[in-house]
């Protein structure tokens, strides 16, 4: 299958602080790809680069043949219509009910009549098991329900790419498993490319076709979930087993403590 989204030798940082260094990734339609790694490893930064919110200092991001960062404002706006995004904790509009949250991208990006928008919203809510919750306010939704509503909103325009930023954070085990299986089923039904940023190894590995591990601005390991479990790379072992000792240090780089405190050497 042809590559649908390609990151090639991407470099990005804030000032002298390098976040991503020579990162290359490949994504295909019909596949779920998990991005794992410690906090601050650059996972969410990659999503922002793909969406054009950030611009790489080197390298390219090519989405369906288009260089994301060579597009003008109108081109980028059109491109983003083809990207669904499930934000961490859902990010629903609190002043809108469930129905209107899902309807929002359809009203914003299309000229469809209200009758068609109504049918599409109900179909998307049915896909996530929440058609009956259409009139509920966001304050009436549980954490798991809110995440599913956000997922219905993310697929409202049938995007060929869906990005999930920590979709399992804060969910109970049942809600977590439900959201995970929805991600897998919707990916297969829509034949889209799915990128899942997650710290939850068990669920991410259960639904992913491929995994990239980020550490210290690079990709020390990547492969299928089975290949990652069998890896003897110290970065993989540390992250999968949650070990304090390993390549990822406990202390952030700093001068010697005595020097900062002004103590004699």
Buried (B, 14 or more C-beta within 10 A) or exposed (E): EEEBBBBBEBBBBEEEEBBBBEBBBBBBBBBBBBBBBBEEBBBBBBBBBBBBEBEBEEBBBBBBEBEBBEBEEEEBEEBBEBBBBBBBBBBBEEEBBBBBBBBBBBBEBBEBEEEEBBEBBBBBBEBBEBBEBBEBEBEEBEBBBBBBBBBBBBBBBEBBBBBBBBBBBBBEEEBBBBBBEBBBEBBEEBEBBBBBBBBBBEBBBBBBBBBBBBBBBBBBBBBEBEEBEEBEBBBBBBBBEEEEEBBBEEEEEEEEEEEEEEEEE
